[in-house]
Amino acid sequence: MPGTVLLLAASPAGKGCLVDAASVLPVLAAVAPAVLSGADTANVVELADPLEPQAVLTRLRAAATAPGPLTVFLTGQLQLDRRQRLPHLALARTTPSTVRYTGFPWHWIREELRLRAPGSTTVFVDLHTDAETWQHLITQPLAVGPGARLYGRIAPPPPRRTLAVPTYMKSVATILRSGHRPAPSQLHQQALTRVSGEEPDAVRRDLVLAVESGAMRESWATGAGVMPGAATVPGSGAMPGALAVPEPGGMPGTAAAAMSSAPAVPEPAAARDAGAAAEPAPFMPAPAVPAPFLPAASPPEAPAPFVPAAAPPETPAPPPEASAPSDSSDPHAEIASAVEAGQHDDADGLAAHWEQDALRTYGPGSDEVVHWMEVRADLAMFAGDAVRSCRTWLAVADVRLGAGQPSDAPGVEAAVDRAHHQWGRIADAGPARELGAALAELRARVPGRREGALQHVHQRLEQLGTTQQVGQQVG
């Protein structure tokens, strides 16, 4: 099966630039696609200094939904937004004051890659940061999804008036140009060895990432040589090339998602809205799917499938009267298999069972119950039932607001955005008017990140009302 390769290099224009990210692309582009991917053949997509986060999201989503293995080579610069303190990949137009709107949120990468089958995705990164983001990442490691391997390094800001070189990624490209592709972990180790030779200070300076998809644990070090999940402060003096590989046996609750055509089902997240809860991606439809929301002249974007922001807790144990799935203790795997087979009613039935179990165990409004409501909303979307999906997302938003979450909480905004997106896909005027009235009421409370959302609802409701009047006159 052909593979897919995404080459992404991004950094701000002007004096805010810390790294010459695009300089690595010619070296990577000189590598044969099959060697970049590790597959017999591969499609290569290249993004050099993109301007808009939506453009990056479109390419990332297309790559993430393609069948076969996916390899991402990402070089750039990370910055925190001032409002939520979340890391963003700085794009060409990004400045410290506009990161939230012009940068590419790192958690969007995690959201998109969660749709991939475990073990089918490998991400190599060479990232530089400003001083503020560097301190943040020492205690808040990056992640790219439960089924993806992540290798690379994060470097602190270079000296003033100095443009850093993406030495790690250039080392990866140089090794691959030989025509031989080592296993990802070996390629990572070989690249680190090269980096230590070209940048001796990197041994004590950089944060090194090595995340194995099967273990869901991160090995962080300044130079390496620590146990999985550990983090050390720069200056530890650890020797390079000695990263420990995480032991097998993933965290409980990891969904065994089917590849591309079978969307992964989101997992429970009790800590979803705590601390650094991530915001949803903007309205961005999957390729070839029309998006309904058009508040401005520019093309709209539909929301990405919901992905919890924090690491998932254990999946609730099956109730006494129910037996666990025969192939896995994780119900998400069985649900994903049913979706892949087109058995949408069976998938929804399983999710409904777990929702009721969570209701009995944790009570109304609990994170576990909300999670299964969100799963059912996504399942309705996969089944093409926009009415049921919209209705369920509206219910999720009501539950979250009723639990005291603020109107700008990421989970609340995500639910309303997804309800809005699904509402725009309802062709029947009757349900559209009914749900549109509820959506308008919610939009007044939860305007979301994009201007014109409430206005769009009112405009479409007016159109639906006009259509109804015309129909009555014709009748």
N, C-alpha and C positions, 0 to 999 in steps of 0.2 A: 504494500500500500504506500502511495507517495506520502512524503512528509511535508511539513510546512516550516519555513524559517522566517522569523521576523527580525530584521536588523533595525534597531531604533537607536538613534543618537540625537540627543537634545541638550541644548544649553541656551541660556539667555544671550541676547545680543547686547553689546555694549560693555560697560565697565562692571556689570554684575556677573559676568561670566567667570567661572572658576576653572573650567576644564575645556580643552579643545576636543569636545566629544566627537564631532564629525570627522576628525582626522583618522579615526579607526575604520571608517566605512570602506575606503578603498582597499584596505588590507583584507577585511572580511569578504568584500565582494570578489576578491581574487581567488577565494577558496571555492572549489567545486560544490554545487548545491548538495550533492549526495553526501559529501564529507561534512558539510555544515549540519546536515540533518541526521546523518547516521542511517538513512533509509536508501533504498536503491535509487529513487528519484525524489526530487523535492521542488516545491514552489517557493521562491524567495521573494519576500516583500521588504522593501527598504524605505525607511522614513528618516530623512536627514533634516534636522532642525525644524520640526513641524511648528506651525503657528498656533493652531487651535486644538484644544483638548478633545473636541468632538471628532476631529479628523483622526487623532490617535486612537480614540475609542472605537471608531468604525473599523480601522485596520486590525486592531487587537481582537475585536469580536469576530471578525471574519476569519482570522487565523485560529482563534480558539474553537470555532465551530467546524473547522475543516477536519475531515477524518485523517487518521494516521498520526504519527508522532509530531509534536510541536517543539521547536527549539527557539528560544528567544535570546537574542544578544542585545543587552540594553546598556548603553553608556550615557552618562549624563550627570546631572546635578540635582540634589534634593534640597528643598526648602520647606519650612513650616508655614502654614497659613496663620494669620494673626488671630483669627476667631476661635478655631477649634484645635489649633496646635497639631494638625495632622500633616504628615509628610506628603509633598507633591513633587513630581518630576517637573523641573522648571523647563518651560518651552521658550521659544524665541522671544515672545513678547512679555515674559514674566519679569516682574519687579517685586521687591519685598512687600509692597503695599497691595499688589494685585494677584498674589499667589493663588488665592482662593478661586479666582475667576479665570486666570490665564494659565495656571499650571495644571498638570494632569495628576489627580489624586492617586496616591499609591494604592489605596484600597480598591480602586476600580480594577487594577490588575488582578488583585486577589479575587474579586467578584467574578470576573470573566473566566479566570482559570479554574474556578471551582466547578465549572461545567465540564471539565475534562476528566477522562478516566484516570484513576490513580496510576502513576508510573508512565504516563504517555507524554508528560510535559517536563522540559528541562529549561531553566532560566539561568543564564550567565549575566552577571551585572558587574559593572565597574563604575562606581558612583563616588562623587565628591560632594561635600556639604559645606555650608557656612558653619560658624562656631556654634550658633544656637541649635541648629539641627543636629550637629555632631553630638552635643551633650544629650539631646533628646534620644538619639538612637542608641546610645550606650546602654540605656535602661529600657528602651522600647524597641526590641528587634523587629526588623521587617519580616513579612511573610508573603507568600505568593499563592496560598491555597493549599488544602490538605493533600492533594494528589500530585503536587509538583515538586520537582527537585530544584533547589536554589543553590547556586555557587557564585562566589565572587568576593569582592572586597569593597569596603566603604572607607574613603580617605577623608581626613579632616581638611579644612581649608588650606590652600597653599600660602606661602608667604605673600605679602602685599605686592601688587603689580607683577605677579607671576601667574602664568597660565599653566595649570597642571596638565600632565599628559596621561591618557588612559592606558597606562603601562600594562595593567592586568589583561585588558581586552586585546591589546595588541599582541601580548604574549600568547593568548588563546589562538588568535588568528594565525600567528606565525607557526605555531605547532600544527595547526590544521592544514596549512599550506603545503605541508610535506605529503599530503594525500592520505595520511593515516589518521583515523579518528579514534583516539583512546576512549575507554569508558569515561563518562562524565566526571566521576570522582578522580580518576587518574589525570584527566585533562586539567582539572582544577589544581591538583597538586603540582603538576609540571609547570603550569602557569605561575603559581606562587613561587616556585623555585627560580624561575626566570626574573620575576619581579624583585626578589630579594637580591639578585645579582645586579640589576639595573638601579634599584632604589634601596640601598641598604637600610635606610631609615624606616622603610615600610615594615620591617620586622617588628619594631616596637610601636609603630604608629597606627597601622590600619586595623580596622575591624574586618575579620574574615568570616564569611558566611559559608556554611555547608549544611544544607537541609536535605535529608533523604526523604522521599515521598512516602516510604513505607513506615517511617517512624514518627513523622510529625513533630520532630524535635529539632531545635536549631543549635548548631555548634558555633558559638561566637568566641572569638579570641582576638587579641592583639598579636598577630603573628601566627597563632594556632596553638595546638597542644593542650586543649582543655576538653573536659567531658561535655557531652551533648547537653545543651540547655544552659550552660554556664556563660557568664559574661564577666570580663575582666576590664580593668581600667587601663587605658593606654600607658605604656611604659612597663608592662609586666616582664618584657624580655623573653617571652616564649620563643622557641625556635620555630622557623618556618617549615612547612611541609609535613607537619605532624598532626594534622587534624584528625581527631577521632571520628570514626564513622558511627552514627547512631545505631543502637541495637534495634533489631526488628521488633514489631509489636506495637502498632499505632495506638494513638489515644482513643479511648472509647468514644463512640458516636461518630466516627469518620464514615461518611457515606461512600459506598462503592458505586460511584456514578458510572453509567454507561457512556460510551464515547459519542460525542457530537450529536448524533440524531436522538439519543436518549438523554434528555436534560437531567442533570443531577438535582436531587431534591435538597433544599436547604435544611440545615441541621439546627437543633435547638441551641439557644444562646442565652443563658440566664443572665449573663453579664453584658448583653448586647448594648445597652444604653449607658453603661457606666464608663466614666473616664473618657477615653479617646474613641467614643463610638463613631463609626464612619458614616458619612453621608451617602445617600444613594447616588448612582450615576444619573445623569440628566436624561430627559426623554430622548432615547436613541434607538430606533428600531433595528432589528436584526436585518441583514441584507435582504433586499427584495420585499420587505414587509412595509406597507405604507403606514406612516404615523399620523394620528388624527389631530394632534395638538399643534396649532399654528398661531401663537400669540403675536409673532413678529413676522417680518418679511422673509427671514432666513428659514431654511428647512428645519422642522422640528425634530426632536429626538425623543425616543421612547425609553422608559426606564429599563435598566438591566434587571434580570431576575434577582430577587432579593437574596442577599447573602449576609448572614450575621457578621457583625463587626469584630466580635471578640471570639476567643477560642471556645468551642462548644463544650459544654459539660457532658456528663454521661447521659446517654439516651435512657429515658424511663424504662424500667424493667417491665416485661409483659405482665398483665394482670393474671391472677391465678387461673382463670378460665380460658386464657388464650395461650397457645403454644408459640414459642419463638419460631421465626422462619427457619426452615430446615438448613439453608445454606449459609446463614449469617445471623448473629445476634442483633444486628443493626437493621431495623425495619426499613430504613431508607433504601437499602440495597434491593429489597424485594419490591418496593414501590417503583424504583427506577427501572427494574426489569419489566414490570407490568407496563410502564409507559413505553418502553422500547418495543414491546410486543403489540402496542396499540390497544391494550386492555385498560382503557381509561376509567371505566366504571369500577373495575377491580382495584385499581390504584387508589381511587378516591375512597372506596370502601375501607381499604387498609388504613388510610390516613384518618378517616372518620373514627375508626376503632381506637387508634392511638390518641386522637383528640379527646374522646370520651374517657379513656383511661387517665389521661393527664388531668382532665376535669375532676375526676374522682380523687386522684392522688394529691393534686396541688391546688385545686380550687379555681373558681372563675377569675379571669384576668391575670393568671400567672404567666410567666414567661413560657412555660412549657405548652400551655393551652394556646397562647398567641402563636407560638411557633407552628403548631399543627394547623391552625387556621391559615397561616401564611402558606404552608405546604399545599393545602387544599385550594387556595386561590391560584397558586402556580399550576397545579394539576388541571384546574378548569381552563386555564389559558392554554396549556398543552393540548387539551382536548378540543380547543376551538370554541369553548363556551364562554364568550365574552361577558354575557349577562351574569352568569354565576361567579365568574372571576371578579368582575367589578363589585358585585354585591358583597362578596367575601372580603375584598380589600377595604370597602367602606366599613364593614363590621370590625375589621382589625383596627382601623383608625379610631373608631368609637371606643373600643376597648382600651386602647392605649391612652387616649385622652381621659377616659373615665378613671383610669388608674393614676391620674395626676401627672402624666408626662406633658411637658410644655409643647406648644404648637410647633416649635422649631426643632423639636427632638428629631434626630435622624430617622428613627423608626416610624414616627408619626408622618413625617414628610414622605418617606418611602411608600407607606401605605396609600396615602392620598394620591401621590404621583401615579402609582400603578392602577389605582381605581380610575383615575382620569384617563390614562392610556387605554385601558380596557373599555371604558365607556365610549370612547371615540370609535371603537370597532364594532359597536352594536348597530346592526342594520335595521332592526325592528323599532319603529318610532315609539310604540307604546312603552316598552321597557326603557328605552332611551330617555323619554320624558320623566318617567318615574325615578330612575336612578340619577338623572341629571339634576333633579330638584334636591336630592340628598347630597349630591356632590357639590352643588352650589353652596349649600349651607356649610359644608365642611371646608370648602375653599375660602369662604369668608373668614374662617378661623385659622386655616392652614394655607396661606398663600404660596408657600414653597419658595424655591430659590429663583424661579424664572418669573419675570414680570408678565402680566397679561393672562395668567392662568384663569382667574375668576372671570375676567372679561370674555375669554374664549367660551367658558361654560354658558354664560348668559347669551352670547351670540348664537350658539348652537341651539339652545333652548328656544330662542326666538324663531329660528329657522324651523325647528320641529313644530312649534305652534302654528306657524304659517302653513306648513305642509298639512297639518291636521285640518285647518280651516278650509284650504283648497279641496281636500278630500271630502269634507262634509258638503261643500257646495256642489261638487261633481256628483256626489251621491244623491 
